[in-house]
Amino acid sequence: MRYEYFIGLRYLRAKRRQTFVSIITAIAVAGVTVGVAALIIVLSGMVGVQEYMRDKILGFNAHITVVSTDEDGITDPDEVVAKVLTVPHVLGASPYIQGQLMLRGRAGSAGILVRGIDPKTAGTVMALEGDSTIINGAIAELDPSNQPNLTVGSNLPALAIGQPLSQELGAFYGDEVTLIVPEGTITPIGFRPKAMRFRIGCIYKFGFWEVDSKVALVHIKTASDLFKTGGRVDGIEVKTDNIYTVERTQKAISDALGPSYFTSTWQKQQAQLFAALKMEQLLSGLVLSLIMLVASFNIISMLLMLVMEKYADIAILKTMGAADSGIMRIFITQGTLIGMMGALVGLVLGLFVCWLQIRFHLLEFNPEVYQFSYVPMKLTIGNVIGVPLGAIIISFLTTLYPSWQAARMKPAESLRYE
């Protein structure tokens, strides 16, 4: 072992008369530890939230949406779907109709978005299958040809709602509910809105509060009767094989359909949301980086005090032939080791806290406000490696000035009063 590294390691083990320096060293290590752990935890949370929101949004919404430039909607949906399916990288396409209505159950009523879908093709663009999405029933029950053999309401059209909306209305699988349409008739006692009875044929949970509490699904033919579209649809939803290359697929679809149709991607539709999340992640990282900056000042203070205390030792080393670069390496070694110890402990602490949150969901939120019930964590290689590495680099840079001060010391002046 070179003498610079040996002396640097020895200086970390303070003697009894160097207790104050030892305390500052411990504070510096703790500062780096807290900074690294906080950055890993917060950045993992922000990445987890972004991916959670993206997955839940795309679980219900399509990658690409096709609408007509005509205000009346798409009059030939089957032909448009057939053309879209011929485009490379398109996995599925399905028409939809949607509008705002009032839904009434036993326990109350709520304004909802009613979306008409084709159960035979909607599964190619939406996450409608699996135990994690479907709580009771099946989306196939929306098809009038798949009416189950129920004793109550078996002849009523089926409707699918989210679990939170089901609990709010007191309407559960097999129960009867009423959709209230703004259009109605004038009676001697006033305006009477049109009401249409449905039965709950499916209860789902996408995990996205805005969908689970505000959206109801019906068969597209039923939606056409409700909104009197006459066979027209509002748009076509498209799913691709890569959510990050949808712009190329969007251009290909636009070229295939011509100027009579307008296309938009999920990235444009949710641009404000994900831009806000990205900005929040950036600002959170910058603010928490200040913790490591404060820790770096502790390292500078500690090394400067050590240099002042070791004047005599430095002078003796220089008189024995130690080069200025060797003196610098002694204190660079000590400061860098402090950063490495803090980064290592902070990494372990950050990973442990993230594991606790992933495993036990310790930090919970109100889904009505935050769209999720707990903070999702997502550990990435970039954060796990980049944050500790950045802390070590900062620690190394903070050692340069104190080390330079030690190296430029003159032995004669240092030993004058010894």
DOPA-576578 format. One record per residue: z, y, x of N, C-alpha, C in turn; residue in three letters. Coordinates in steps of 0.001 Angstrom, whole numbers, padded with zeros to 6 digits, always signed. Layout:
% residues N
ZYXZYXZYXala...
END
This chain:
% residues 418
+000000-001197+000852+000000+000000+000000+000000+001245+000886met-000860+002202+000549-000911+003450+001301+000390+004222+001115arg+000751+004984+002104+002039+005687+002067+002098+006715+000934tyr+000940+007306+000569+000942+008305-000507+001411+007684-001833glu+000872+006486-002116+001248+005832-003372+002695+005334-003323tyr+003116+004859-002152+004495+004383-002013+005490+005518-002248phe+005227+006673-001630+006141+007814-001794+006082+008342-003227ile+004873+008385-003812+004749+008852-005197+005539+007988-006153gly+005490+006664-005980+006277+005764-006828+007777+005945-006569leu+008144+006185-005322+009565+006342-004978+010127+007612-005617arg+009330+008669-005673+009806+009921-006253+010062+009809-007759tyr+009433+008824-008415+009672+008630-009852+011092+008132-010121leu+011673+007435-009130+013039+006924-009292+013986+007953-008705arg+014459+008860-009555+015276+009977-009087+016657+009505-008659ala+017186+010205-007634+018558+009933-007208+019532+010700-008096lys+020797+010533-007844+021801+011150-008697+021713+012673-008659arg+021407+013252-007510+021339+014703-007420+020034+015243-007998arg+019132+014367-008436+017850+014778-009019+017792+014452-010511gln+018956+014426-011158+019011+014030-012560+018186+014953-013448thr+018233+016255-013165+017496+017210-013998+015997+016943-013937phe+015490+016673-012742+014073+016336-012592+013754+015056-013365val+014667+014097-013320+014458+012828-014037+014381+013058-015541ser+015219+013972-016056+015192+014265-017486+013857+014892-017882ile+013360+015818-017078+012066+016443-017371+010945+015404-017315ile+011049+014463-016369+010060+013387-016291+010051+012558-017570thr+011260+012228-018056+011354+011448-019298+010782+012231-020473ala+011040+013534-020510+010502+014367-021590+008971+014396-021527ile+008429+014489-020297+006977+014502-020135+006370+013180-020612ala+006990+012060-020239+006497+010750-020695+006576+010650-022212val+007692+011113-022781+007850+011071-024240+006808+011948-024935ala+006514+013119-024351+005510+013992-024945+004145+013346-024997gly+003734+012710-023895+002446+012006-023877+002458+010849-024872val+003579+010139-024945+003700+009013-025871+003508+009464-027314thr+004222+010511-027700+004119+011015-029074+002710+011517-029367val+002113+012216-028406+000763+012743-028612-000253+011642-028809gly-000213+010622-027960-001164+009508-028071-000949+008738-029373val+000311+008429-029680+000598+007683-030911+000169+008471-032146ala+000482+009768-032187+000118+010586-033347-001387+010668-033521ala-002120+010849-032430-003573+010930-032522-004181+009618-033012leu-003704+008492-032491-004233+007193-032920-003949+006968-034401ile-002737+007289-034843-002365+007068-036243-003187+007953-037164ile-003264+009247-036851-003963+010181-037731-005462+009911-037744val-006063+009708-036581-007505+009447-036536-007846+008127-037212leu-006988+007122-037063-007224+005847-037759-007134+006036-039266ser-006185+006866-039704-006084+007161-041130-007299+007902-041651gly-007789+008887-040895-008952+009650-041331-010199+008787-041384met-010394+007944-040370-011540+007025-040386-011412+006042-041545val-010198+005543-041765-009987+004619-042881-010275+005254-044218gly-009850+006516-044401-010115+007220-045654-011611+007422-045858val-012322+007815-044796-013764+008021-044909-014477+006731-045315gln-014131+005620-044644-014796+004360-044965-014396+003862-046349glu-013132+004066-046713-012677+003651-048039-013435+004413-049120tyr-013511+005733-048974-014217+006545-049959-015691+006174-050014met-016290+005964-048860-017707+005593-048825-017946+004263-049526arg-017125+003254-049202-017318+001937-049802-017094+001959-051312asp-016071+002699-051763-015792+002741-053193-016859+003530-053951lys-017320+004622-053347-018369+005405-053995-019656+004595-054098ile-020017+003903-053008-021242+003114-053016-021068+001804-053767leu-019830+001423-054055-019635+000250-054897-020051+000501-056328gly-020004+001765-056750-020393+002110-058122-021714+002878-058160phe-021930+003762-057200-023150+004569-057169-024194+003944-056253asn-025438+004280-056505-026539+003713-055742-026737+004455-054430ala-027492+003818-053521-027835+004463-052257-028862+005578-052484his-029805+005327-053394-030853+006297-053710-030986+006376-055224ile-031155+007575-055739-031356+007779-057176-032728+008397-057401thr-033451+007826-058356-034782+008312-058715-034722+008901-060122val-035155+010138-060289-035219+010776-061605-036601+011393-061764val-036942+011655-063012-038239+012253-063308-038133+013770-063281ser-039205+014405-062878-039249+015866-062936-039423+016363-064362thr-039760+015450-065262-039874+015771-066685-038477+015769-067303asp-038154+016777-068082-036827+016874-068685-036529+015724-069645glu-037548+015076-070172-037332+013979-071124-036906+012686-070444asp-036933+012623-069120-036519+011415-068425-037694+010530-068060gly-037371+009307-067641-038391+008339-067231-038815+007536-068451ile-040080+007626-068807-040582+006961-070023-041028+005531-069771thr-041329+005174-068526-041790+003812-068196-040914+003210-067101asp-039641+002936-067385-038711+002475-066346-039124+001165-065689pro-039695+000228-066458-040082-001065-065878-041142-000890-064798asp-042093-000026-065049-043151+000225-064067-042595+000897-062820glu-041681+001869-063006-041080+002552-061859-040248+001580-061025val-039467+000726-061691-038656-000268-060973-039548-001197-060163val-040659-001627-060763-041575-002528-060065-042148-001875-058809ala-042498-000594-058894-043026+000112-057722-041956+000273-056645lys-040729+000604-057073-039652+000801-056107-039349-000488-055356val-039387-001616-056044-039064-002896-055416-040083-003314-054370leu-041270-002733-054394-042287-003059-053387-042074-002307-052078thr-041196-001311-052089-040943-000518-050884-040086-001331-049910val-040430-001350-048617-039614-002090-047638-038173-001580-047596pro-037251-002493-047329-035813-002235-047174-035103-001986-048509his-035791-002104-049633-035162-001969-050950-034671-003340-051393val-033383-003438-051710-032793-004703-052141-032734-004850-053652leu-032641-003735-054362-032535-003810-055819-032757-002457-056458gly-033128-002491-057738-033334-001266-058509-032998-001553-059958ala-032367-000585-060618-031933-000786-061996-031911+000553-062728ser-032378+000598-063986-032359+001853-064756-030974+002142-065324pro-030741+003409-065676-029469+003782-066279-029660+004964-067223tyr-028731+005073-068184-028623+006213-069094-027157+006607-069118ile-026861+007892-069113-025462+008298-069135-025271+009601-069893gln-024053+009765-070403-023706+010964-071143-022217+010996-071435gly-021719+012164-071827-020296+012357-072101-019989+012076-073573gln-018984+011230-073813-018531+010910-075169-017010+010818-075189leu-016461+010598-076375-015025+010425-076555-014742+008973-076915met-013765+008375-076232-013373+006999-076503-011955+006988-077060leu-011773+006269-078180-010466+006234-078838-009964+004801-078907arg-008690+004615-078500-008044+003317-078588-006781+003411-079421gly-005969+002376-079364-004745+002354-080165-003721+003383-079703arg-003684+003642-078391-002650+004515-077845-003113+005949-077632ala-004368+006243-077867-004850+007609-077660-006339+007655-077471gly-006837+008786-077012-008267+008972-076796-008483+009732-075496ser-009708+009638-074977-010019+010290-073703-011507+010582-073644ala-011846+011710-073017-013240+012016-072759-013728+011231-071558gly-014862+010547-071694-015339+009658-070641-016833+009856-070416ile-017301+009307-069326-018733+009223-069045-019192+007827-069431leu-020084+007750-070392-020635+006470-070824-021942+006237-070076val-022002+005135-069367-023212+004808-068607-023814+003516-069143arg-025062+003603-069531-025784+002425-069976-026484+001756-068816gly-026251+000461-068649-026836-000300-067538-027495-001563-068072ile-028361-002146-067271-028951-003441-067576-028153-004490-066820asp-027334-005304-067494-026491-006273-066785-027269-007239-065903pro-028538-007469-066214-029326-008423-065434-029728-007862-064068lys-029864-006544-063970-030303-005949-062702-029260-005035-062075thr-028244-004619-062834-027251-003679-062301-026473-004274-061138ala-026297-005597-061141-025572-006242-060055-026269-006134-058713gly-027561-005799-058711-028282-005652-057447-028032-004304-056788thr-027470-003359-057545-027209-002021-056989-025739-001638-057066val-024926-002357-057834-023503-002054-057982-022675-003282-057638met-021422-003061-057210-020509-004165-056884-019832-004633-058160ala-020575-005404-058981-020076-005825-060289-019562-007252-060310leu-019598-007918-059187-019158-009301-059144-017938-009426-058254glu-017192-010502-058451-016044-010782-057594-014729-010478-058279gly-013702-011214-057879-012366-011054-058463-011751-009704-058118asp-012197-009081-057009-011634-007796-056625-012119-006663-057517ser-013210-006863-058251-013766-005834-059130-013491-006132-060590thr-013750-007345-061033-013605-007722-062442-012201-008258-062681ile-011466-007596-063558-010101-008024-063888-010111-009024-065046ile-010817-008691-066121-010948-009573-067280-012381-009519-067793asn-012840-010639-068346-014168-010673-068925-015263-010725-067874gly-016440-010246-068253-017591-010253-067351-018569-009181-067784ala-019293-008616-066823-020302-007611-067127-021402-008206-067998ile-021633-009517-067871-022673-010163-068675-022393-010055-070165ala-021149-009827-070570-020823-009709-071989-021409-008443-072618glu-021849-007484-071779-022492-006297-072335-023830-006640-072979leu-024444-007727-072536-025725-008160-073094-025491-008750-074482asp-026146-008227-075500-025937-008751-076864-026223-010237-076991pro-027059-010776-076111-027371-012207-076184-026282-013084-075602ser-025261-012457-074969-024165-013211-074362-022851-012966-075080asn-022876-012794-076413-021650-012544-077164-020747-013765-077103gln-019483-013593-076711-018562-014720-076660-018129-015131-078068pro-017575-016299-078185-017127-016831-079475-015701-016354-079743asn-015578-015071-080180-014270-014479-080460-014014-014493-081957leu-012738-014554-082322-012384-014554-083747-012356-013134-084300thr-012127-012132-083412-012040-010749-083862-013091-009935-083125val-013917-009245-083879-014861-008303-083281-015984-008949-082505gly-016295-010247-082740-017326-010905-081960-018708-010341-082240ser-018888-009686-083397-020197-009130-083731-020349-007690-083270asn-019358-007142-082588-019425-005767-082119-020046-005718-080720leu-020760-004653-080399-021284-004510-079038-020138-004376-078045pro-020361-004900-076846-019305-004911-075828-019351-003648-074980ala-018191-003331-074423-018024-002147-073582-017107-002511-072421leu-017406-002017-071230-016577-002279-070050-015890-000988-069620ala-014595-001074-069367-013835+000093-068927-012957-000279-067736ile-012495+000739-067013-011622+000520-065870-010199+000205-066304gly-009460-000416-065410-008085-000811-065728-007185+000388-066035gln-007243+001490-065288-006402+002644-065651-006736+003209-067031pro-008014+003266-067384-008407+003756-068701-007949+002792-069793leu-008009+001496-069497-007526+000495-070452-006039+000689-070743ser-005251+000929-069710-003820+001138-069897-003533+002455-070614gln-004317+003487-070314-004111+004782-070957-004378+004719-072457glu-005422+003982-072853-005798+003902-074267-005087+002768-074999leu-004398+001891-074268-003782+000731-074904-004822-000220-075445gly-005966-000290-074777-007063-001152-075217-007327-002182-074132ala-007151-003463-074478-007276-004521-073495-008414-005470-073885phe-008613-006472-073060-009756-007371-073245-009759-007973-074655tyr-010879-007807-075341-011039-008320-076701-010640-007345-077788gly-009970-006222-077426-009549-005247-078431-010728-004404-078912asp-010529-003779-080053-011560-002923-080631-011264-001458-080314glu-012304-000729-079915-012204+000702-079633-013335+001414-080353val-013257+002744-080372-014254+003546-081081-014808+004619-080166thr-016136+004694-080098-016817+005761-079387-017209+006834-080383leu-016831+008064-080095-017110+009176-080996-018255+010004-080413ile-019329+010107-081208-020526+010826-080782-020486+012225-081378val-020818+013262-080581-020774+014635-081115-021657+014835-082340pro-022778+014120-082392-023654+014257-083552-023017+013584-084763glu-023146+014180-085906-022564+013621-087119-023208+014201-088356gly-022453+014196-089447-022970+014680-090725-022035+015742-091303thr-022621+016615-092103-021849+017648-092789-021397+017106-094143ile-020083+017141-094382-019517+016661-095635-018847+017829-096357thr-018475+017625-097633-017793+018707-098369-016509+019186-097705pro-015893+018330-096874-014640+018719-096207-014889+019156-094759ile-016160+019248-094357-016469+019726-093009-017318+018744-092229gly-017443+019029-090939-018265+018196-090067-017551+016885-089761phe-018290+015789-089855-017729+014469-089565-018534+013831-088441arg-017933+013683-087247-018674+013101-086132-018980+011622-086375pro-020042+011183-085725-020438+009788-085839-019529+008935-084959lys-019081+007820-085471-018217+006909-084724-018851+005525-084679ala-018765+004886-083528-019329+003551-083344-018271+002653-082732met-018066+001500-083361-017029+000573-082902-017574-000350-081811arg-016700-000606-080839-017009-001532-079742-015819-002453-079536phe-016046-003505-078808-014939-004337-078344-014935-004310-076812arg-013753-004449-076233-013634-004473-074776-014105-005837-074283ile-015254-005854-073645-015806-007106-073126-015554-007316-071649gly-015107-006270-070957-014860-006393-069514-013931-005274-069070cys-012997-005610-068208-012120-004624-067576-012303-004756-066070ile-012669-003657-065435-012972-003680-064005-012032-002750-063241tyr-012095-002865-061929-011332-001989-061048-012105-001836-059741lys-012846-000730-059633-013596-000454-058412-012691+000064-057306phe-011498+000544-057657-010603+001115-056658-010829+002591-056419gly-011734+003203-057228-012011+004630-057130-011578+005261-058445phe-010542+006112-058397-009882+006567-059610-010831+007269-060567trp-011724+008102-060060-012644+008840-060925-013520+007905-061741glu-013839+006750-061193-014650+005762-061911-013779+004930-062838val-012672+004427-062316-011827+003522-063097-011182+004194-064302asp-010983+005500-064256-010286+006184-065346-011194+007045-066215ser-012466+007198-065816-013324+008137-066540-014677+007574-066942lys-014974+006305-066643-016308+005766-066884-016217+004500-067721val-017115+004384-068683-017268+003167-069480-018718+002714-069379ala-018907+001402-069292-020242+000822-069167-020632+000129-070464leu-021869+000341-070891-022424-000339-072061-023820-000830-071694val-024388-001656-072577-025761-002107-072360-026703-000922-072502his-027770-000927-071724-028671+000221-071712-029336+000438-073069ile-029569-000639-073817-030150-000471-075166-029145+000175-076105lys-027875-000188-075956-026829+000444-076760-026720+001929-076421thr-026788+002248-075122-026745+003652-074707-027952+004415-075244ala-029099+003773-075293-030295+004425-075830-030109+004772-077303ser-029439+003870-078059-029157+004150-079469-028126+005264-079611asp-027121+005273-078721-026077+006294-078790-026638+007688-078532leu-027466+007795-077504-027971+009109-077083-029369+009404-077619phe-029911+008435-078411-031228+008625-079050-032295+009022-078033lys-032436+008183-076993-033428+008472-075955-034798+007889-076267thr-034863+006990-077250-036160+006421-077621-036795+005571-076544gly-036016+004831-075805-036547+003958-074756-036641+004614-073397gly-036424+005927-073315-036446+006606-072023-035102+006411-071311arg-035135+006505-069993-033906+006385-069205-033736+007646-068369val-032488+007881-067941-032201+009084-067150-032655+008939-065704asp-032609+007720-065178-032988+007535-063784-032978+006080-063372gly-033328+005849-062114-033344+004513-061519-032430+004527-060301ile-031519+003574-060254-030642+003436-059093-031228+002414-058136glu-031157+002732-056844-031784+001893-055825-030762+001554-054742val-030777+000286-054319-029928-000156-053212-030805-000568-052047lys-030403-000137-050828-031170-000467-049629-030367-001401-048732thr-031026-001870-047669-030346-002802-046761-029557-002093-045668asp-029656-000752-045593-028926-000005-044571-028599+001378-045121asn-027300+001654-045283-026904+002930-045890-027133+004110-044959ile-027345+003842-043661-027517+004941-042713-028985+005287-042458tyr-029895+004506-043005-031326+004799-042849-031979+005051-044198thr-031180+005528-045156-031715+005716-046506-032751+006828-046572val-032710+007768-045643-033674+008873-045700-035097+008383-045476glu-035268+007406-044575-036610+006848-044369-037072+006079-045602arg-036146+005307-046185-036496+004575-047400-036755+005536-048556thr-035978+006606-048629-036194+007620-049671-037592+008214-049573gln-038040+008522-048366-039378+009083-048182-040453+008087-048614lys-040234+006807-048285-041207+005782-048680-041277+005645-050201ala-040132+005746-050873-040111+005663-052338-040821+006875-052945ile-040552+008049-052385-041217+009262-052881-042730+009166-052731ser-043173+008625-051601-044618+008460-051394-045208+007466-052375asp-044434+006412-052707-044949+005387-053610-045006+005876-055056ala-044073+006728-055460-044001+007176-056856-044807+008441-057116leu-044985+009262-056105-045749+010484-056299-044874+011670-056657gly-045515+012827-056893-044765+014075-057123-044083+014171-058480pro-044324+013223-059364-043705+013282-060695-042245+012834-060687ser-041764+012387-059522-040402+011873-059442-039666+012530-058276tyr-038376+012700-058485-037507+013307-057472-036484+012264-057033phe-036265+012154-055729-035303+011183-055197-034211+011903-054423thr-033010+011331-054437-031884+011865-053663-031055+010704-053143ser-030422+010905-052001-029629+009861-051362-028140+010097-051597thr-027357+009065-051349-025906+009175-051498-025335+010197-050514trp-025975+010347-049358-025482+011301-048370-025603+012734-048874gln-026683+013051-049581-026844+014391-050136-025939+014602-051343lys-025788+013574-052168-024962+013701-053369-023490+013878-053027gln-023035+013264-051941-021626+013341-051548-021449+014140-050256gln-022389+015030-049961-022372+015750-048683-021115+016604-048531ala-020710+017307-049575-019549+018192-049474-018270+017405-049224gln-018121+016269-049911-016914+015464-049745-016776+014964-048317leu-017835+014361-047767-017736+013779-046437-017731+014848-045352phe-018350+015997-045610-018257+017101-044659-016827+017613-044582ala-016150+017687-045732-014749+018122-045748-013857+017128-045023ala-014102+015826-045234-013312+014804-044543-013539+014863-043032leu-014792+015094-042633-015096+015172-041204-014421+016388-040579lys-014471+017524-041272-013823+018726-040761-012309+018535-040673met-011724+017886-041661-010283+017629-041635-009914+016727-040472glu-010757+015724-040200-010507+014846-039063-010562+015618-037750gln-011553+016503-037620-011692+017292-036400-010502+018224-036193leu-010116+018942-037255-009004+019880-037135-007687+019157-036867leu-007488+018017-037524-006259+017247-037290-006192+016790-035845ser-007332+016334-035302-007353+015906-033912-007051+017042-032955gly-007608+018238-033241-007357+019376-032365-005892+019803-032404leu-005314+019835-033610-003907+020250-033730-002987+019265-033018val-003237+017979-033221-002362+016986-032585-002586+016910-031081leu-003762+017329-030627-003997+017362-029170-003077+018366-028486ser-002576+019332-029245-001644+020307-028673-000354+019634-028205leu-000009+018516-028837+001194+017790-028395+001017+017327-026961ile-000155+016769-026659-000413+016316-025291-000530+017496-024341met-001023+018643-024854-001107+019831-024004+000292+020305-023612leu+001222+020278-024562+002607+020634-024250+003202+019649-023247val+002890+018369-023431+003375+017359-022487+002814+017603-021091ala+001574+018084-021026+000984+018362-019709+001710+019509-019011ser+002164+020499-019783+002948+021578-019173+004274+021047-018637phe+004834+020059-019336+006051+019428-018824+005794+018740-017485asn+004623+018120-017367+004282+017462-016100+004143+018499-014992ile+003481+019624-015307+003338+020690-014309+004705+021206-013872ile+005584+021473-014828+006922+021983-014501+007688+020997-013647ser+007611+019729-014039+008342+018710-013290+007841+018608-011857met+006514+018626-011670+005965+018498-010325+006268+019741-009475leu+006205+020928-010069+006530+022134-009322+007980+022123-008850leu+008898+021682-009725+010302+021592-009335+010488+020549-008248met+009730+019445-008349+009845+018406-007330+009308+018901-005989leu+008220+019656-006022+007662+020212-004790+008684+021126-004119val+009334+021993-004901+010337+022898-004344+011508+022112-003753met+011886+021019-004387+013024+020241-003909+012661+019423-002669glu+011378+019074-002547+010953+018207-001451+010283+018995-000315lys+010604+020293-000215+010018+021092+000857+010238+020444+002225tyr+011445+020053+002485+011781+019468+003788+011032+018166+004014ala+010982+017324+002990+010268+016046+003118+008795+016270+003412asp+008206+017252+002706+006786+017545+002914+006555+018059+004327ile+007453+018931+004798+007319+019469+006157+007399+018360+007192ala+008332+017425+007016+008478+016315+007967+007218+015453+007985ile+006679+015161+006768+005453+014360+006689+004306+015059+007408leu+004221+016389+007276+003141+017125+007936+003303+017125+009450lys+004543+017257+009914+004764+017230+011360+004478+015844+011937thr+004557+014813+011100+004251+013455+011551+002753+013166+011468met+001976+014159+010974+000528+013992+010980-000107+013758+009621gly+000683+013873+008562+000109+013678+007222-000885+014795+006908ala-002043+014414+006389-003081+015395+006038-002746+016058+004699ala-003385+017215+004462-003168+017906+003179-003592+017026+002002asp-004676+016289+002181-005138+015402+001101-004116+014316+000801ser-003426+013838+001833-002387+012835+001621-001209+013393+000841gly-000811+014627+001156+000279+015275+000416-000119+015444-001049ile-001361+015853-001286-001829+016015-002675-001786+014696-003429met-002207+013616-002750-002232+012312-003427-000838+011844-003834arg+000192+012257-003082+001559+011856-003450+001907+012376-004841ile+001675+013650-005072+002076+014250-006345+001054+013953-007458phe-000220+013782-007086-001204+013336-008086-000837+011956-008594ile-000407+011086-007673+000005+009731-008073+001160+009784-009057thr+002153+010633-008753+003323+010697-009621+002956+011221-011011gln+002188+012329-011079+001828+012888-012380+000916+011978-013187gly-000027+011317-012500-000928+010404-013209-000179+009194-013749thr+000800+008700-012980+001595+007567-013465+002400+007941-014709leu+002896+009176-014730+003604+009628-015940+002659+009590-017142ile+001430+010084-016951+000459+010049-018035+000098+008630-018432gly-000044+007731-017467-000394+006341-017780+000727+005652-018547met+001977+005891-018128+003107+005276-018846+003178+005796-020283met+003053+007121-020442+003092+007686-021788+001940+007197-022645gly+000730+007099-022050-000435+006638-022804-000268+005192-023237ala+000263+004354-022351+000446+002940-022683+001471+002760-023802leu+002619+003428-023653+003652+003314-024692+003149+003910-026015val+002442+005048-025932+001892+005665-027137+000866+004783-027809gly+000036+004099-027017-000957+003174-027579-000279+002039-028337leu+000729+001442-027713+001446+000339-028381+002128+000840-029653val+002769+001996-029575+003453+002556-030746+002456+002873-031860leu+001326+003500-031510+000325+003835-032516-000257+002603-033180gly-000583+001574-032386-001124+000335-032952-000102-000351-033852leu+001166-000297-033461+002210-000934-034277+002353-000240-035626phe+002355+001103-035627+002462+001837-036895+001241+001587-037770val+000058+001553-037177-001157+001267-037955-001089-000136-038548cys-000596-001097-037777-000475-002463-038290+000504-002516-039461trp+001612-001808-039345+002577-001774-040445+001945-001209-041716leu+001152-000127-041584+000519+000474-042757-000541-000449-043346gln-001325-001099-042490-002359-002024-042976-001720-003220-043662ile-000633-003698-043103-000011-004938-043618+000866-004687-044834arg+001658-003601-044839+002663-003409-045879+002420-002182-046758phe+001413-001354-046453+001098-000157-047266+002336+000718-047451his+002956+001086-046335+004208+001837-046395+004015+003240-046961leu+002892+003888-046624+002648+005257-047066+001759+005220-048305leu+002331+005528-049467+001613+005449-050734+001412+006843-051319glu+000349+006963-052156+000008+008235-052785-000302+008005-054256phe-000348+009108-054990-000739+009059-056394-002267+008987-056475asn-002839+007892-056999-004301+007769-057035-004970+008804-057923pro-004243+009398-058866-004836+010428-059710-005169+011683-058907glu-004473+011864-057786-004681+013053-056958-005550+012744-055750val-005280+011622-055080-005923+011325-053802-006998+010251-053890tyr-007257+009695-055063-008291+008686-055271-007933+007321-054704gln-006821+007190-053996-006389+005891-053493-004873+005826-053559phe-004342+004624-053676-002906+004441-053873-002136+004327-052562ser-002817+004078-051459-002168+004007-050158-003159+004498-049106tyr-002647+004853-047933-003505+005357-046865-004193+004182-046180val-005507+004071-046283-006210+002988-045580-006354+003325-044102pro-006070+002357-043259-006174+002552-041812-007371+001786-041270met-008076+002395-040334-009216+001742-039690-009165+002036-038200lys-008831+001012-037415-008781+001165-035961-010193+000991-035389leu-010592+001920-034541-011897+001837-033901-011723+001761-032387thr-012697+001145-031733-012637+001022-030283-012608+002403-029626ile-013376+003330-030194-013427+004680-029621-012072+005353-029608gly-011321+005244-030715-009998+005867-030782-008977+005131-029911asn-009026+003797-029952-008036+003008-029214-008193+003199-027709val-009424+003356-027250-009661+003543-025811-009718+005020-025451ile-010386+005821-026284-010620+007223-025957-009366+008062-025913gly-008444+007861-026854-007239+008702-026903-006342+008466-025683val-005977+007226-025340-005162+007045-024118-005892+007488-022856pro-007204+007232-022789-007962+007650-021616-007968+009176-021492leu-008119+009872-022616-008061+011331-022595-006709+011838-022135gly-005624+011165-022563-004280+011566-022137-004106+011392-020629ala-004665+010315-020087-004550+010072-018641-005340+011126-017860ile-006522+011464-018361-007341+012478-017683-006639+013838-017696ile-006059+014201-018852-005317+015469-018935-004139+015464-017967ile-003431+014343-017893-002292+014243-016968-002761+014395-015522ser-003910+013791-015203-004443+013919-013847-004790+015375-013524phe-005422+016052-014457-005821+017438-014215-004613+018352-014036leu-003538+018065-014763-002349+018921-014650-001638+018761-013316thr-001955+017689-012581-001292+017479-011281-001966+018254-010147thr-003168+018767-010410-003936+019352-009306-003275+020603-008741leu-002827+021510-009602-002234+022748-009089-000923+022493-008328tyr+000057+021746-008886+001285+021484-008105+000983+020749-006799pro+000012+019830-006814-000327+019089-005593-000951+020012-004557ser-001776+020929-005034-002378+021892-004107-001318+022800-003494trp-000340+023207-004297+000759+024028-003793+001548+023289-002712gln+001747+021994-002934+002481+021204-001944+001673+021052-000653ala+000359+020872-000799-000474+020635+000380-000612+021871+001254ala-000577+023067+000666-000766+024293+001449+000532+024795+002095arg+001611+024058+001941+002893+024460+002522+002842+024343+004052met+003454+025307+004750+003501+025319+006212+004810+024706+006697lys+004745+023708+007563+005971+023014+008005+007005+023938+008637pro+006568+024894+009442+007534+025770+010131+008370+026572+009148ala+007734+027131+008117+008458+027912+007118+009389+027028+006289glu+008973+025793+006042+009776+024889+005208+011039+024468+005960ser+010969+024308+007294+012111+023806+008061+012986+024925+008627leu+012621+026175+008411+013324+027291+009024+014797+027310+008630arg+015068+027051+007316+016447+027162+006845+017112+025796+006640tyr+016490+024754+007156+017082+023406+007010+018062+023167+008144glu
END
